[in-house]
Amino acid sequence: MRDSLVFQVVFAESFGIAQGGHALSEELQKQWVDVFTELNHISRKTAYGILEEAKHILSRTGVLDDLLSGCSEGYSLDRVTKLELGILRCAASRHLAQKEDSIPYAMELCKKYGAETSFVYAVLKTLNEREAPGDPPQGS
């Protein structure tokens, strides 16, 4: 559930980022926490932890998008749906932060939210081949 909630925040905030907005104002964070605790029956501490993880991903969208662009083999990220881009950003962030393959994580989100799996899989497979999980991106 936690992964899905992190993704929901990243996905929702992608609309604000695209509009030049500032991600996750204090008021918006309170609203997310209220929604998470009420609908998902989790503690406020857990809800704030989810927001911190989402904020970390959102703060690195430039780095993550550059990394993903290099793995998309001539396909511009501008043509990718916000749904797929959100999944890719979450998966790339997880790939860089942890010592594991993020493809199963991304495929689970694709299936849950109805995203195209073949493109997401191809980009993440290329990422796995170029960057060892847990390593900082090359050139950063």
C-alpha positions in Angstrom: 0.0 0.0 0.0 2.8 2.4 0.8 4.3 2.2 -2.7 0.9 2.9 -4.2 0.3 6.0 -2.0 3.7 7.4 -2.8 3.0 7.0 -6.5 -0.4 8.7 -6.0 1.2 11.8 -4.6 3.9 11.8 -7.3 1.3 11.4 -10.1 -1.0 14.0 -8.7 1.8 16.5 -8.2 3.1 16.0 -11.8 0.2 18.1 -12.9 1.4 21.0 -10.7 5.0 20.6 -11.8 4.0 20.7 -15.4 2.2 24.0 -14.7 5.2 25.4 -13.0 3.6 24.9 -9.6 5.4 24.3 -6.3 5.0 20.7 -5.1 3.4 19.9 -1.8 2.7 23.1 0.0 2.2 22.8 3.8 -1.6 23.0 3.4 -1.6 20.3 0.7 0.5 18.1 2.8 -2.0 18.3 5.6 -4.8 17.4 3.1 -2.8 14.4 1.9 -2.3 13.2 5.5 -6.0 13.6 6.3 -6.9 11.6 3.2 -4.3 8.9 3.9 -5.3 8.4 7.5 -9.0 8.5 6.9 -9.2 6.3 3.8 -6.3 4.0 4.4 -6.4 3.7 8.2 -2.7 4.5 8.7 -1.0 6.6 11.3 -0.2 10.3 10.7 3.5 9.4 11.2 3.2 6.8 8.4 1.3 9.3 6.2 4.1 11.9 6.7 6.7 9.3 5.9 4.9 8.6 2.6 4.9 12.3 1.9 8.6 12.6 2.6 9.3 9.8 0.2 7.1 11.5 -2.5 8.8 14.8 -1.9 12.2 13.2 -2.3 11.1 11.9 -5.7 9.5 15.2 -6.7 12.6 17.1 -5.7 14.7 15.0 -8.1 12.5 15.1 -11.2 15.1 16.8 -13.3 17.8 14.2 -12.5 15.4 11.3 -12.8 14.0 12.6 -16.1 17.5 13.0 -17.5 18.3 9.5 -16.5 15.1 8.1 -17.9 15.5 10.1 -21.2 18.9 8.4 -21.7 17.2 5.1 -21.3 14.2 5.7 -23.5 16.2 5.0 -26.8 15.1 8.0 -28.9 11.6 8.3 -27.5 11.0 11.6 -25.9 9.6 11.7 -22.3 7.3 14.5 -23.5 5.3 11.9 -25.4 4.9 9.6 -22.3 1.6 9.8 -20.3 1.8 11.4 -16.9 0.8 8.0 -15.5 3.8 6.2 -17.1 6.1 9.1 -16.3 5.1 9.0 -12.6 5.7 5.2 -12.5 9.1 5.6 -14.2 10.1 8.4 -11.8 9.1 6.3 -8.7 10.9 3.2 -10.1 14.1 5.1 -11.1 14.2 6.7 -7.7 13.8 3.3 -6.0 16.4 1.8 -8.4 19.0 4.5 -7.4 18.2 4.3 -3.7 18.0 0.6 -3.2 20.0 -2.5 -4.1 17.2 -4.1 -6.1 15.6 -4.3 -9.5 12.7 -1.9 -9.7 11.0 -3.6 -12.7 8.6 -5.8 -10.5 7.6 -2.7 -8.5 6.9 -0.7 -11.7 5.0 -3.6 -13.3 2.8 -3.8 -10.2 1.9 -0.1 -10.5 1.3 -0.4 -14.2 -1.2 -3.2 -13.7 -2.9 -1.5 -10.8 -3.3 1.9 -12.6 -3.6 0.7 -16.2 -0.4 2.0 -17.7 1.4 0.6 -20.8 3.8 -2.0 -19.4 6.0 -2.6 -22.5 7.5 1.0 -22.6 8.0 1.2 -18.9 9.6 -2.3 -18.9 11.9 -1.4 -21.8 13.1 1.9 -20.1 13.7 0.2 -16.8 15.5 -2.7 -18.4 17.9 -0.3 -20.1 18.3 1.5 -16.7 19.2 -1.8 -15.1 21.8 -2.5 -17.8 23.4 0.9 -17.5 23.2 1.7 -13.8 23.7 -0.8 -11.0 20.9 -0.6 -8.5 21.8 1.7 -5.6 24.5 3.6 -7.6 24.2 7.3 -8.3 23.4 8.2 -11.9 26.4 8.5 -14.2 27.4 12.1 -14.8 25.8 13.3 -11.6 
